[in-house]
Amino acid sequence: MLAASRGEALGALTLDRPKCMLDVRGEPGLKDEPQHALMGEATGPLLDVLRVAHQLFPEQPAQIAPTLAAALTRLLELLPERAAVIATTGKTGRELFTLNDRPQHLYQVGSMGCAAAMGLGVALNVARPVVVIDGDGAALMKLGNCATIGARAPKNLVHLVLDNGVHDSTGGQRTVSASVDFADVALACGYASGTCVDELAGFASALTDALASDGPHLIHLRIAPGALAKLGRPTIAPPQMARRFQEFLQSN
Ligand SMILES: Cc1ncc(C[n+]2csc(CCOP(=O)(O)OP(=O)(O)O)c2C)c(N)n1
């Protein structure tokens, strides 16, 4: 009886809980010390008995953090139709274009670091929500944008920094984003909020909150490097894209 009720209690405890990630000492199949072998074999079954949900720690970066495509897909699901979107140069704009090309998207080509400045200018001149999708390399290149955004404080601006830790578009050279807290930078510059998240559920809730309250808001999402295998390129030339975007901004 005691065992049954304890089992039920354990079952209830494990319900809806995230799985515990394991890096198992003595994991079967891996080279390790002989004295770890028993521990390696027993860890999984032991956790099963205790009803602790678990899985092995992933080996690939893309399995640990969300991918760019997953972040952009979630963004597209959550954005209202009337929101204007400015995507930073490189793979971000290309990936957004590949996932869904719409008049409310402006893919900034070439001008690395300028998406946030452009977003500020747009946000100060329209009533609709404006979302900037920045990269960590681009945001760091023109970190002063944050100071100007904080000073002018447009309430309708959401500044996303999708941080994969590298300049993925040009060969994966590392940025120094690992030592930069973009959310703190934003707060220090005068943004209404700065949030750092590393998984899609947290991203979705931060974005929903940001769209429902006065900004400017910065959301820093850590993602894995890598892009869609079949990555397109905006086929529309910059002058036409600018005109299309302008017409969207002037529409209701
Ligand atoms: C002023 C300037 N310098 C360099 C480039 C070349 N360039 C284009 S995208 C890019 C990397 C951008 O890095 P990040 O913002 O981290 O985005 P990711 O490539 O990782 O998506 C570079 C160096 C450029 N377009 N403009």
The ligand as a Gaussian input file, in Angstrom:
#p B3LYP/6-31G(d) Opt

LIG

1 1
 C       30.257000      45.975000     -42.771000
 C       30.230000      44.528000     -43.214000
 N       31.211000      43.695000     -42.846000
 C       31.198000      42.397000     -43.232000
 C       30.177000      41.938000     -44.015000
 C       30.170000      40.463000     -44.474000
 N       29.225000      39.703000     -43.668000
 C       27.964000      39.473000     -44.083000
 S       27.082000      38.577000     -43.010000
 C       28.393000      38.471000     -41.951000
 C       28.300000      37.717000     -40.669000
 C       27.165000      38.191000     -39.782000
 O       27.280000      37.547000     -38.527000
 P       26.056000      37.412000     -37.533000
 O       25.391000      38.725000     -37.378000
 O       26.529000      36.751000     -36.308000
 O       25.001000      36.492000     -38.304000
 P       25.162000      34.986000     -38.841000
 O       26.027000      35.088000     -40.061000
 O       25.761000      34.151000     -37.769000
 O       23.758000      34.569000     -39.185000
 C       29.506000      39.131000     -42.456000
 C       30.823000      39.227000     -41.783000
 C       29.168000      42.848000     -44.388000
 N       28.103000      42.449000     -45.113000
 N       29.212000      44.132000     -43.977000

